[in-house]
């Protein structure tokens, strides 16, 4: 379905303005859908309206080496009454993102949860679907793969990490800014920040030689790698240590092997610990300054961030359904339960007890033969689909 131009310009005035700046119009949009809480069915009266979509740029832009626009973001100037937990500013009542079709296909084929769901929102959530968009949706199952176990678990782990971090901060009061002397450091750095960075980079190169693939993976995958190494070391030596200690020990040994003096290695370690403490201090103060008042009330009442908990549960359930049924259910039939979780129906302890084994189970679904979707997406098919859709679009609008 296509939205009439006049209706589009009235309702999506701020998106129209952004498109105009890039010499485009609503005709370049092949999919536009509600996203966020209104697509999940978990919205409430103060929820803002989020949109996501896919666009095909004019051929003069898509073929130009100097036109590299990958997405368009927009927001209205009408206040929603909500405060951003990141910026501390009043959020807009409407905002959204349009992805260029090439970026969309790449992210969706990698099972990016926020992008993949564009193809699986309910019919009621869709606002624009061009012939090319309909073809994209028709082939949505060709994007699915077991990569989703990793990406959905990663997003869920991110939510859990925020919950744990904020939980540790609640009621903490104003911590003191860490001082260099507390870490055995002189008031002034012994070497410049640039030299410190070079030393850290040189030490890290040892890890990169040991596991070259680790350079391009996420922090979560890197953490999982060191957890695995730590487990092996524990089995072989009987010396129990955490993954952080194992990774730091590896770095220390490599630094020694390339000739770094023991005192210098110790100094680097103290500088790293001081920098981490300072970053944690600044992160805490930023959280206190910018936190959403309504979210703060939930945290104060229940002892943790219940909204993050709702998203955590939603992500894990969506991933389980996707892996075992081959369907990504964006609109949630369990929305009432999710809203109850947002309003504190689960204790912090119950959430941790439920979520951690569930995240692990996502990988087990793939390794025990319970998964119904392929290990990898059909990249050749998706590449051809992206090309064909662009060609069809340019023919339909008369650009070729």
N, C-alpha and C positions, 0 to 999 in steps of 0.2 A: 504494500500500500504506500502511496505517496501523500504527503501532507501538502495541501494547496499553498501556493506561494504566499498569498496574503495572510493566511492563518499562521504559516511558518514565521513570517516577519513580525507578526504581532506577539506570538507566544515565545519565539526564540530570538527576540530582538538582539540580544547580546552575542549570540552565536552568529547571527547574520552580519553584525558589525565586524566580527573577527574574520569571517569568510571574505567579506568585501576587501579587507586589507590585503588578502592574498589572492585577489582577482578570482575568487570562487563564489559559488552560490550554493543553495540547498541542493541543486541538481548534482553537485559533486558528492553528496552524501549517499552511500548505498545502504547503510544500516544506521539507525539511531534508536536507542532503547533506553528506558529507565534503568538505572543501576543502583547499587547500594540498598539501603533498607527498604525502599519502595518496591524494588524488584524481588527482594526476599520475603516481603510481607511482614517485616518486623518494624515498620515505621510507626511513629507516634506523632501527636500534634505538632511538636517542635522540630520534627525531622525536616531537613532540607531536601531538595530535589536534585538528584544526580543523574547525569546522562553519560553514556558511552556510545561510541559509534565508529564507523569505518568510512573512509573517504577515498575517492580516486581523484587525484589532482589532474588539472589540464595536461595534455600531452606535452605542451611546451615546457611545463615545469618538471614533469616526471622524467623526461629524457635529457634535461639540462644538467650538466655537471656542477652548475652554480646554484641550483635550486634544490636544497637538501631537506626541505621541511618534512618532518616525520610525524608531527602531531600538532593539533591546535587545541589549546585549553581556553575555556571561557568561564566567566562567572558574572552574575548580575550585580547591580549596585543596590539591590534591595536586601536589607538585613533580615536574617532568619530568626534572630533571638538567641542563637547558639553561639558559644565562644569556642574558637579553635583551640584544641589542646596543644597544638604545636606553636602557633603564632601568638595566641592570647587575644586575637582580634575577633570581632563579631563576624561570623560566617555569612556568606551570601545565601539567599533562599534558593538559588539555582546555580549550578555549575556543571561543567562536563568536559569531556575529552574526546576528540576525534583522532583516530589513528590512521595514518596512510596505510593502504592495503598491504604493502610489502612488510611494513613493521608489524601490522596485525597478524599476518600469516606466520611470520617468524615467531612471535611471542606465543600465539595460540598453539603452534606446533610443539612448542616447548612446555605446554600445559601450564602457562601462567594463569593462575586462578582468576584474577581480575579481568583478564582479556578473554579467556576461553568462555567465560559465562555470557559474553555478548551474544554468542550463537545459541544459547540455551535459555534465554529469558522467555517468559510466557508471552503468548500472543497479545495479551492485554498490555504488556509493558512496551511493545514495539511502537515506535512513532513514525519511522520511515523505513521502508524496505523497497529498494529499487529491484529491477530484474536481476541485476548482478548480486545484490544483497540476498535475494531469494535463492539464488544458485549457491551462494556461500553457505547459507543456512541448510540447504538441502544436503550439502556434503559435510555437515558439521561433525559427524561421527568419524570422518576420515582424519580429523585432527587428534583424536583421542589416542593415548598411549600410557604405558605404565610409568612414564616420566611424571605423571600426576602424583604418584605416591610420594615422590621426593619433593615436588613443588608445594603440594598442599600441606604435607607434613612440615615443610620449611616455614610456610606462612603461619601455620598453627604454632610452631615452636617460637616464632617471633612474638605472637600474641602472649604465649605463656611466659616468655622472657620479660615482657613488659609488666605482666601481672606480678611476677616474682620481684622485679626491681622496685616497682611502686609499693608493693607490700612491705619491702624492707625499709622504704622511706617513710611510710605512714607513721606519724607520731614521733618522728625522729628529732624534730626540732631543727634549729639552724646549726649545722656542723661548722666547725672552724675551717677556714681555708688551710690546706696542708702547707707546711713550711719545709723548705729544703733541708733545714737542719734536723727535722724529724726523721729524715731518711739518711742521715749521715753525710749530707752533701754540703759543700761550701756555698756561700751566698751567690757566687757567680759561677757559671759553668766553666769547667776546665777547658772545654773545646766548644766550638761554635755549634749551633743547631744543625748547620749544614754538614759538619764533620760527623756529628752524632748520627745523622740520617744515613750517611755513607757507610758508617761502621755497622749499623743495624742491617742495611741492605746487603753488605758483604756477608754477614753471618747468615742472613736469610737465604743467600744463594746456595749455602750448603744444603738446606732443606729442599730447595728447588732442584738440586742435582739428585738428591735422594728420591724425591717424588716430583718429577717435572710437572705433572698434571695439576699439582696443588696450586699453581700460580693463578689459574683461571677459574677456580671453583669458589663457591660461596663460603662465607665464614662458618656456616653450619656444617658443610661438608668437611671443611678443614678441621673443625672441632671433632667431628665423628672419626676422622682419620687418626687424630692424636689419642682419642679415647681407645681406639682399637690397638694402637701401638702400646699404649699404657697397659692394656689387658695382657698383651703378649709378654711384655717385660715382667709383669707381676707373676705370670705363670712360670716363666723361665728362671727368675731370680728369687721369687718369694718375697720380693721387696715391694710392698704395696705403696703406690703413689698415684696421685690424680693425673689426668691428662695434661693439665697445665704444667705440673712439675716435670712430666716426661718431656714435653716439648721444650721447656726451658733447659733441661739437662742436655738435650740433644744440641741445642744452640750453643751452650757453654762448651761442650766437648768439641764441636766444630770450630769454635773461636780459638780454642787452644791449639787445634791441629793446624791452623793457618798462621800461628805465631803470635796471637794476641797475648799480652802479659796478663797474669792472673789478677793483678790489681786493677788493670784497665777493664777486664771483663766484669769485675765486681762493681766498678764505677758505672759501667753501662747498665748493669742490672738495677742499681740504685736510681739512676736517672729514669729508667723505664717505669719503675714502681712509683716514683714521684709523679711522673707525667700521668700515669693511670689514676692516681689518687686525685690529682688536680682536675682531670677530666670528669671523674665521678662527682666531685664537688660542684663543678659548673653545671653538670647535667641535672643534679638534684635541684640546684637553685633555679635553673630554667624551668624545671617541672613545677616547682612551687609558684613561680611567677606567672606561668602561662596556662596552668591547668584549668580545664573547663569546670566552672563552679558546680554544675549539676553532677559531673563525674566525681568531683571531690566529695560531694555529699554522699554518693554511693560508697566511695572508698571509706569515708569516715564511719558510715553506718555498718557496713558489712566487712570492713577490714581488707578489702581488695577491690580491684576495678572489675565490676560485674559486666560492663559492656564488652571489655576485652574477652571476658569469659564466654559471653554469648557468641562472639565471633569465633573463638577457639572451638567451641562445640560445633558450631555450624560448619566450619571448614572440615573438621574431622569427619562429620557425618556425610557431607557432600562427597568427600574423597572415598569413603567406604562404599557409598552407593555407586559412584562412578566406576570403581574398580570391580565391583561384584555384579553390577547390572548393565554397565555400559551407558548409563544415562546420567547427565549432570542436572540434578534437580535444583534449579536456582530458586524458584518460588517454593517456600518451605511449608510443607504440610505440618511440620512440627513447630510452626511459628509461635503458637501460644506457649509451648514449653520453653522456647528460646527467649521469649519476652519475660517469662517467669525467672529464667536464669539471670537475665539483665536486671531484674528487680530483686535479686538476692536469694533465690530459692536453693542455690547450692552454696555450701560453705567452701571456704578456700581449701580446706583439707580434702573435701569430697571432690572438688575440681581436679586437684593434683592427682588423687588416687584414680580418678576416671581417665584423665587425659593422657598421662604418660604411657601407660600400656596401650592405649588406643593408637597413639602415634606410631609406636613400634609395630603394632598390628598391621598398619598400612603396608609396610615392607613385607611382612609375612604373607599377606594376601597374594603378593606377586611371586613369592618364592615357593609357595605351597600348592600352586596350581588352581587357586580359587579365582584368579583374575580372568575376566572375560574380554579384556581389551589387549591389543598387541603390545609387545615390548617397546616398539618404536613406531612413530607415525610414518606414513608413506610420503617421504619428502619429495620424491619425483612427481607423484600425483599432485601434491599441494603446490609445488613450484609451477607445474603446468596450469593448474587451476588459476593461480594468481595472474599468470600471463594472459590466459584466455579471457578472464573477467575484464582485464584492462582493455584488451583489444575489442571485446564486445561493447564495452562502455563507450570507447572512442568512436566506434561505428555508429552506435545508437544516437550519440549527441552530435554526429557530423564532424568530428575532428579528423577522421581519416576516411 
